[in-house]
Amino acid sequence: MIWIIMIGFMIIGGIVSSRLKSKVKKYSQIPTVSGLSGKEIAEKMLSDNGISDVKVVSVPGKLTDHYNPVDKTINLSPDVYQGRHVTAAAIASHECGHAVQHATAYQWLEMRSQMVPIVNFSNSMMSTVFIIGLIGGSVIGIGWSQLLTIFIILQAIVTAFTLVTLPVEFDASRRALIWLKSSNITNEEEVSFAEDALKWAASTYVVAALAAVTYLLYYMALRD
C-alpha cells in the first residue's frame, strides 16, 4: 500500500514540477517593461521595505533561488540574477518576500526557522529507524510496535514542518505580487504572469504537505 501511495505522489509531484518548469521557461521569454534584472529588482524591493542588511548574491544551478535567514542573503540562480524577464521578477520578489518576513518577525517564518534543526534530525533518524526495522529491532531490544511509534513521531515532526511552510510560501508570494503591482516594475499583464508562475511554485509545497500528511495517517493506521 505504501508503495502505491509513494508512486502516486511521485507522479503528481512530477506533473507539478514539469508544469512549473514549463511556466518558468515561458515567462523567461517575456521581458518586463522596466528592463531591470532580478538582482536590481531584489535590491529595489529590499530598499522600498527599508531593508539594508540583506545582500543579493548569485548561486549556481536552476531554480536554486532561496532566502537564507542565517546570513541574510537572497540567493538567486544565474537566470534570475541576470534575467530581465517576468520569471526573474516573480522569483526575485518572492525571495525578497521572505526577507521582509524576517525583518518584520513574521511568526510562521520564525516558527519554520526554529524547526529546521529538529526536522533535519528527524529526517536522518527516520532512515536509521527504517534500517533497524529491516534488520530486526529485536536484535537491539526494540520491538516492531516501538519502532513504529518512533517513526510516527519523526514523521509527525516532518509533516508539521511541511504544513508550517505553506503559509510562509503563500505569504511571500502575496507580498511579492503586492509590491510588483505598486512599484511599476511590471505592468498588469506581467503581474498576472508572475502570479501564475508563483502559483505553480506554491503547488510543489502543497503536494509535499499532502504527501507528508498521507504518510503520517498511513503509519498511524498501521499502529492501530
N, C-alpha and C positions, 0 to 999 in steps of 0.2 A: 504493500500500500504506500509506504513512504517513498518508494522509488517512483511510483506513478505521480505522486504529488510533486516531487523534485523535478521530474521531467516536464510536468505541466508548467511549473513556474519558470523553468529554463526556456521553454518555448515562448511563453508570454513575455519574459524578460528580453529574449532575443528580438521579438517583434517590436517591442517598445524601443529598444536600443537602436534597431535598424531604422525605425521611423525618426528617431531623434537625429541620427547621423544624416538622414536624408534632408531634414529641415535645416540642419546646420549648414550643409552644403548648399542648399537652395538659397538661403538668406545671406550666405557668404558672397553671393554674386550680385547682391543688391547694395550699392553704395548709399551711405547716409547723406542727407542734404548738407550736414555740417562738414563732412570730409575729415572729421577727427579720427585719430587712431584709437584703438582700445585703451592704450596707455593714457592718452590725453583725456579720453572720456572718464576713465577711472580717477585720474588726478583732479578733474573738474568736479566730479561728484563728491569726492572727498573734501575739496575746498569749499564747495557750496554747503556742506554739512558741518563746516568748522573743524574738520579733522586734519591735523598737520603732522601727526606722529606715525602715519602709516605709509609704507613705501610700496610702490608698484614695480614689480620685477617680472622678468620673463623666465619661464621654466620650459624645459623640453617636453615634447610629446603632443598628443592631440586630446582635447577635452580633459586636460590635466589641470584646468583652472580651479583655484580654491583660495580661500582666505585663511591665513594662519594666525590665530589669535595669540599664540605664544610669542612670536617675534613681530607681530603686527605688520604682516606683508600680504599684499594682494598678488598672488602668483598667476600670471596669465600665460597660456600657451602661445607660441610664436604667431600662429594665425590670428589670435585675438589681440595680442600685444601690438602687433604691427598693422592689423587689419583695419580698413576704413569702411566697414560694411555693417549691415544690420546685425549679423551674428555677433560681431565684435562688440557692438553697442549693448546688445542684450546681456551677453555673458559678463562683460566688464562691469556693467552697472549692477548686475545681480551680485557679483562678488563684493562690490562696494556696499551693497545692502547688508552683507554680513558685518562689514567693518562698522557701519552705522549702528547695527545691533549691539556690537561690542562696546562702542563708545557710549551708548545710551543704556547699557546694562540690561539689555533685553533678556527677560527671565528664562525663556526657553533656550536661548543660546548658552547662557551661563550654566543651565542645568546639563545641557549636552556636553559642554566642555568638562564639567566635573565628572561626568560619567565615562569619559574616554579611557582613563586608566583601568577601571574595573571591567569595561567592555572588552578591552584588549586582553586582559587576564582571562576573562570568561571564554573568549574565542579560543585561546590557546589551551585552556583546561578542557574544553569540550572535545578537542582532538585526543587529549590524553585519556579522558574517561571513555571515549569510543574505543580506543585501542585496548584499554583494560577490559572492556566488555567483550571484545573479540577473543582475547586470550583466556578469559575467565577470571572474574573478580574474586572468586573463591580462593584463588592462589594467594592473594594478599589479604584474605579475610573480609572481603566486601561482597555482599550478595547482590543479585540482579536488581532487586527492589531498591536497595540503597543507591546503586549506580544510577538507576533511572531517576530517582529523586534528585540526585546531584545534577544530572543532566538537565532536568526540568528547571531547576533553579538557575543554572547557567543560561539556558535558552530564554528564560523569562527576563533576565538582565539584557540580553541582546535584543529581545523583542521590544522592551521598554525603550531602548536606545533608538530603534528604528521609528518608533511612534513619536518620540520627542523630536526627532529630526524633521518630521513633516511640517509642523508649524514654523520651524526655523527656516526651511527652504521656501515655503509659500510666502512667508513674510518678507524674506529677502527679495523675492521676485516682485512682490507688491510695492515695496519701497523703490525698486529699480524702475518700474513702469510709471509710477507717480512722478519720479524725477525726470524721466525721459520726456514725459508729456509737458512738463513745465520748463524744461531747460532749453528748448529749441534745438537740441542735438539731433532730433529726428522729427519727421512730420507725422501726421496722424496715421497714414498708411504704414509707415515704417514701425510705428509703435505697435500696431496690430500684428505685424510680422514678428516683432520681438516677443510679444505676448504669446504667440503661437509656439515659438521656439522654447520659451521658458516653461510653457505648459507641458511640453513633451519631456523636458528635462526633469520636471517635478514628478512626472509619471513614473520615472525609474525608481524614485524613492517610495512611491505608493506601492509599486509592485513588490519592492523589498520588504516593506512593512507587512503587506498582506501575506507574503510567504512566511515571514517570521511568526506571525500570529497563527497561521495554519499549522506550522511545525509544532509550535507550543501546544496547541489544542490536541494535536495527534499524540504527542508524548504523554500529555496528561490523561488521554483516553487509555493509553497502554497501562498507566499506573492504576487506573480503576479496574 
